[in-house]
Amino acid sequence: MCGRFALTATPDQTAAFMGVAELEDFPARYNIAPTQPVLIVTAAPPREPGSNLPDRMAMLARWGLIPGWTKNPADMPLLFNARSETASEKASFRTAMRHRRVLFPASGFYEWRKLPGNQRQAYWIRPRRGGLVAFGGLFEPYADAGGSEIDTAAILTTSANGEIADIHERMPVVIRPEDFARWLDCRTQEPRDVADLLRPVEPSFFEAIPVSDKVNKTANVGVELQERLVENPQPLAEKPAKPKNEASDSKQMTLF
């Protein structure tokens, strides 16, 4: 599962890593949650011979895929993750898996370890060597009966490697830069041709840093969310859920 992630690199760093044209300025985002706008990278339309334009392009999408056949999105579960093992078979994902594979640039993601007494410890999980990583994802444009259109996307997950399995049984699919072109090529590469990319990264790829429970609230969006706990993580008392304040998420809802 991947229910929160972060993108804290600069636009120039992100564009260079993903191989896209210059990006408009956007702020560092330390607590990206489902239903919020996310930056994704897709294959660009076919170029004219000799064109110097990149083969990939960046766009914004809602994190939470809505299948094109959905009549009422309110009746659908929030599909912010898709299991890579079954995405080619599930009605919600198989068309996107064949025709609209994308990449999610990220600085890392958050996961929670279950503790005794229904308590949880949060971890910030980032590449051990630093820098950016790209999660495999699926893209689906959706138009409702009234003609309103929205671009939606989901992150693919796989079984956790040995490092992450102690925290959670699932983790995002990581696509290596040398595999970006093959993953995004939905014209000649069918799902079976890229199935080998849907595997956990080696255990040494990520490091897991225990952090405070501040990340549990989407209203918290600062760099302090990624600060390592000074002491060993201790069970944290659960607090009653409070009504969500829409205004508190306004900062997170703007990417550019």
C-alpha positions in Angstrom: 0.0 0.0 0.0 1.1 3.6 -0.6 -1.3 6.1 1.0 1.1 9.1 1.4 4.2 10.2 -0.4 6.3 13.3 -0.9 7.9 15.3 -3.8 10.4 17.7 -2.4 12.9 18.1 -5.3 13.0 21.3 -7.2 11.2 21.5 -10.6 14.6 21.5 -12.4 15.7 18.3 -10.6 12.4 16.6 -11.2 12.4 17.5 -14.9 16.0 16.3 -15.4 15.3 13.0 -13.6 12.1 12.3 -15.5 13.3 13.5 -18.9 10.6 16.0 -19.5 10.6 19.6 -20.6 11.1 22.4 -18.1 8.4 22.4 -15.4 6.6 25.4 -14.0 7.6 26.3 -10.5 6.0 24.3 -7.7 6.6 24.1 -4.0 8.0 21.1 -2.1 5.2 18.8 -0.9 5.9 16.8 2.2 2.5 15.1 2.7 0.7 14.2 -0.5 -2.6 12.4 0.1 -5.2 10.7 -2.0 -7.7 12.9 -3.9 -5.0 15.7 -4.1 -3.4 16.7 -7.4 -0.2 14.9 -8.3 2.4 15.3 -10.9 2.6 12.3 -13.3 4.7 11.6 -16.4 3.3 10.0 -19.6 4.7 9.2 -23.0 4.4 12.2 -25.4 2.3 12.0 -28.6 4.3 10.9 -31.7 6.8 13.5 -32.7 7.8 14.7 -36.2 11.1 13.2 -37.5 14.0 15.3 -36.3 12.0 16.9 -33.4 14.1 17.9 -30.4 11.1 17.8 -28.1 11.2 15.2 -25.2 9.5 11.9 -25.6 7.8 12.3 -22.3 5.5 15.0 -20.8 4.3 16.0 -17.4 0.7 16.6 -16.4 -1.5 16.9 -13.3 -4.0 14.3 -12.2 -6.2 13.5 -9.2 -4.6 10.8 -7.1 -7.4 8.3 -7.1 -8.3 6.5 -10.4 -11.9 6.6 -11.6 -12.6 3.9 -14.2 -14.1 5.3 -17.4 -17.2 3.1 -17.1 -18.1 4.5 -13.6 -21.6 6.0 -13.5 -21.3 7.6 -10.1 -17.8 8.1 -8.6 -19.4 8.5 -5.1 -20.3 4.9 -5.3 -16.8 3.7 -6.0 -14.0 3.0 -3.5 -11.0 5.4 -3.6 -8.6 3.6 -6.0 -5.3 5.3 -5.2 -3.4 2.0 -5.4 -3.6 -0.9 -7.8 -2.1 -4.3 -7.1 0.4 -5.0 -9.9 -0.2 -8.7 -9.8 -3.8 -8.4 -10.9 -4.0 -5.0 -12.6 -4.1 -6.6 -16.1 -7.1 -8.6 -15.1 -9.2 -6.2 -13.0 -11.9 -4.3 -14.8 -11.0 -1.1 -13.0 -7.4 -1.1 -14.2 -6.9 -3.4 -17.3 -7.5 -0.7 -19.9 -5.1 1.7 -18.3 -2.5 -1.0 -17.8 -2.6 -1.7 -21.5 -2.9 1.8 -22.9 -2.0 4.4 -20.2 0.9 3.5 -18.0 2.6 6.5 -16.2 5.2 7.4 -13.7 4.9 9.2 -10.4 8.0 11.2 -9.5 8.6 11.1 -5.7 11.2 11.7 -3.0 9.9 8.8 -1.0 6.7 7.6 0.7 5.3 7.0 4.2 4.1 3.8 5.7 2.8 2.7 9.1 3.8 -0.3 11.2 1.1 -1.8 13.4 1.8 -1.8 17.1 0.1 -3.6 20.0 -3.1 -2.0 21.1 -4.2 -0.8 17.6 -1.5 1.8 17.6 0.8 2.6 14.7 4.3 4.0 14.1 4.9 6.1 11.0 8.0 5.8 8.8 9.5 8.0 6.1 10.9 5.7 3.5 13.3 7.3 1.0 16.0 6.1 -1.4 19.1 5.3 0.6 21.3 7.2 -1.8 19.0 10.2 -1.8 17.5 11.8 -4.9 14.3 11.0 -6.7 12.5 7.8 -7.5 9.7 7.0 -10.0 6.7 4.8 -9.0 4.8 2.9 -11.7 1.3 4.1 -12.1 -1.9 4.0 -14.2 -3.8 7.0 -15.8 -7.5 7.2 -16.6 -9.3 10.3 -17.9 -12.9 10.4 -16.7 -15.9 12.3 -18.0 -19.2 12.4 -16.0 -22.7 12.5 -17.4 -22.6 16.3 -17.3 -19.5 16.6 -19.5 -17.1 17.5 -16.7 -13.7 15.9 -17.2 -11.0 15.0 -14.8 -7.6 13.2 -15.2 -7.1 10.5 -12.5 -4.3 8.1 -11.6 -3.2 5.3 -9.2 0.1 4.0 -8.0 0.9 0.4 -8.6 2.1 -1.7 -5.6 3.9 -5.0 -5.2 4.9 -7.2 -2.4 7.3 -5.6 0.1 11.0 -6.4 0.1 12.9 -7.7 3.1 13.5 -4.2 4.5 9.9 -2.9 4.2 8.1 -6.1 5.0 8.8 -5.5 8.7 6.7 -2.4 8.4 4.1 -3.3 5.8 3.4 -6.2 3.4 3.1 -3.9 0.3 5.2 -1.2 -1.3 5.1 1.0 -4.5 6.5 -0.4 -7.8 9.7 1.4 -8.5 10.6 1.9 -12.2 14.3 2.5 -12.9 15.3 5.4 -15.2 16.7 2.9 -17.7 13.2 1.3 -17.9 11.2 4.5 -18.2 10.9 4.3 -22.0 9.8 0.7 -22.0 7.3 1.2 -19.2 5.7 4.2 -20.9 5.6 2.7 -24.4 2.0 1.4 -24.6 2.1 1.3 -28.4 4.5 -1.6 -28.7 4.9 -2.9 -25.1 1.9 -4.9 -23.9 1.4 -5.6 -20.1 3.1 -9.0 -20.5 6.2 -7.3 -22.0 6.7 -5.1 -18.9 5.6 -7.6 -16.3 9.3 -8.1 -15.3 9.4 -4.5 -14.0 6.6 -5.2 -11.5 8.9 -6.5 -8.8 10.2 -5.2 -5.4 13.4 -3.3 -5.4 16.4 -4.8 -3.6 16.3 -4.5 0.2 19.2 -2.0 0.2 17.4 0.5 -2.1 15.3 2.3 0.6 15.9 3.3 4.2 13.0 3.6 6.7 13.2 6.5 9.2 10.8 6.5 12.1 8.9 9.8 12.3 6.2 11.4 14.4 2.5 11.0 14.0 2.2 14.5 12.5 2.1 12.9 9.1 -1.3 11.3 10.0 -3.0 14.7 9.4 -3.1 16.1 5.9 -3.1 19.6 7.4 0.6 19.1 8.4 2.7 19.8 5.3 6.1 21.0 6.6 9.6 19.5 6.5 9.4 18.5 10.1 7.3 15.5 9.0 10.4 13.8 7.9 12.5 14.5 11.0 13.8 11.3 12.6 12.5 10.6 16.1 15.3 11.2 18.6 14.3 8.3 20.8 13.1 4.8 19.9 9.6 4.9 18.6 7.0 4.5 21.4 3.4 3.5 21.0 1.3 6.6 20.4 -2.1 7.0 22.0 -4.8 7.3 19.5 -6.9 10.4 19.5 -10.6 10.7 18.5 -10.9 11.7 14.8 -11.8 15.3 14.2 -14.0 16.6 11.3 -11.9 17.4 8.3 -11.3 21.0 7.7 -11.3 21.6 4.0 -9.6 24.9 4.3 -6.6 23.3 6.1 -5.8 21.4 2.9 -5.7 24.4 0.6 -1.9 24.4 0.6 -1.7 20.8 -0.4 -4.2 21.1 -3.2 -2.1 23.5 -5.3 0.9 21.9 -7.0 1.8 24.7 -9.5 
